[in-house]
């Protein structure tokens, strides 16, 4: 990618939104780490690792671009509260964020294993576990499955799934896909939830 970007004078935006939830294998370095001529703009967020309401993210790019982006942001919307920025900065600089991420990944790994075991039991062949970790599993149901209908039925049983078709360019032909997250579910509740969801399948 870097060679192509250099040859065609392009910029790459690297959105590494799940870099901190890679807990299954060796860490994959960001492309930005080997960017020697400033062609990669690296963007990230604390919404996944901490909480969405914090509304803080970051950009790694050359100084001139950062200055322009700061000016543009002032024209578009107000900045996040300074006390939130300061507190988060201290939290990161004193090592608490790294400690938190290690603990978070231990919990995510437990939930990932519970999801994997439950899927093998109740949804055999419908999902391939993500190899990097993450916080969700994708499912592909039978061709006649409508995940919108399944989502409504599941909600009545206090189960939340995300229909997958909006993530495809051709939304009409992917109604049988859905996504199921596990980041906010207690490990001991995962198996029962999967069993109840499987019971709703046609």
N, C-alpha and C positions, 0 to 999 in steps of 0.2 A: 504493500500500500504506500509506504513512504517513497519508494522509487517511482511509482506511478504519479504520486502527488508532485514530486519534484520535476518529473519529465513534462507534466502537463500544467505546471504552475497552479496547483490546487491546494486548498486547505482542507484538513480533516478535523471534524469535530468528534472527539472521543467521549462518549457518554458512558462512563464506567459505573453505572448506578448500583451494581451488585458486587462490586469488588470486595467488599468486606464480609460477604456471606459465602466465600469460597472456602469451605471447611472440609472438603472431601479429598483434595489432592494438594499438590504443590501450588503455591500462589503463582498466578500468571502476571508477569510484570506488565504495566501499562505501556502502550506504544509511545506515550509521551516520554518515557524514560530513555528512549533511544532516538528521540527527535533532536537532531543537531542543528536544524535550520529554522526552527519555529513554525513548522507547517501544521502542527497539531495543537488544537485548542482542547484542553482537557477539562471536562465539566463533571462535577459530582454533587452529591446532596447528602445532608445529614438526616433526611426524612426516613430513610430505610434503617439506618443504624440506631437512631435515637427516637425521634417521633415527628410525624408530619407537621404538627402544629408549631414546631420550632421555626419553620419557614426560612431555613438557612441552607445555602449551598455555597459552592466555590468554583472558581475558574482558575486554571493554570495556563498562562499564556504570556507573551512578551509584554513588557511594561507599557509600550505605546498602546497596544490594544486594550489593556486593562484600564488605562486612563480614559480611552474613548468609551468603554463600556460603563465606567462609573458616571461619566457625563450623561450618557444616554439613559441610564437608570434613574438619575435625578429628574429627567424630563418625563419619564413614563410613570413612575410610582415612587412612593416614599420608601425609604430604606427600612429594613427591619429594626426594631427597637435596639438602641445602643446597649442597654443593659443585657439584653439577650445575647448580643454579639460578644460583649466583654466576658460574660459568664461562660459562654461556650468556649471562647478562646482560652480561658484559664483552665477549663475542664480538659481540653485537649493538650495544652502545653505541659500540664503537670502529670500527664500519663494516665489519667483516669479513663479517657476514651479507649485507649488500647486495652486496658484491663477489662473494661466493659465489653468490648468486642470479643475478647477471648471467652468470657463467660457466656455471652450471647450465642456464640458459635457452638459451645458445648450443648446448650439447650436446643438449638436448632438441629444439631446432629441427632440428638435423642428423638426429636419429633420427626426428622427425616426418616429415621429407621422405623419408627412406628407407622408412618405413612406408607413406606415401602412394604412392610409386612402386611398391613391392612389391605393394600392394593392387590398384593399377590393372592390374598385370601378372598376378597370380595369383588375385585375388578380384574381378574386375570386377563392379560393381553391388552388391556385398555390404556395402559400408560407405560412410558419408559422413564425411569427415574433420571433426573438431571445429574450429570456427572460432576458438576462443580459445586453443588449444594443448592443455594438459593432459598426461596421461601414458599415455593408452590410446585405443584405437579400439573402437567397437562394430561387431559384424557381425550381419547377418540372413541366415541360410542358407535353403535350400529348406525348404518346409513340413514335409517328412518328416525333416529333420535332427534328430537328438537330440544336443544339445551335451554331455550327460553322457557318452555313449558316445564322442564325439569327444575329450573331455578325457582319458578313460582311454587311448585309443589314442595321443593326442599325448604323454602323459606317458611312454609306452614309448619315444618317440623324443626324449626330453629337451626337449619343448616343453610349456610350461604355458599353458593358456587357462582362463578363468573362465566356466563356464556362466552364461548371463544370466538364466534364468527366475526365480531367487530375488529379483530386483530388480523383478519385476512383481507386481501384486496377484493376477492370475490366473496362477499359475505353470504350470499344466498346458498352457496354450495358447501358451507362448513358449519351448518347448524348442529352437527353432531359432536362438535368439539366444546370442551369446557375446561376451566382451570379451577383448582382447589388449593387454597393457601393454608399454611399451617403455622405461621409465625405468631398468631395470637390465640392459639388453642392449647389448652393444657395437654401434655403428652398422654395422660391416662384417659382422656376423652376421645382421642383420635379414632381408635378402633371401633368404638360404639357408633361414632358419627358416620364412619365409612359403611358400617353394616346397615345403618338406617337409610343412608343414601342409596345403597345398592338395592334395597327393598323397593325403592321408588322407580327403578328402571323398568321399562315396559318388557 
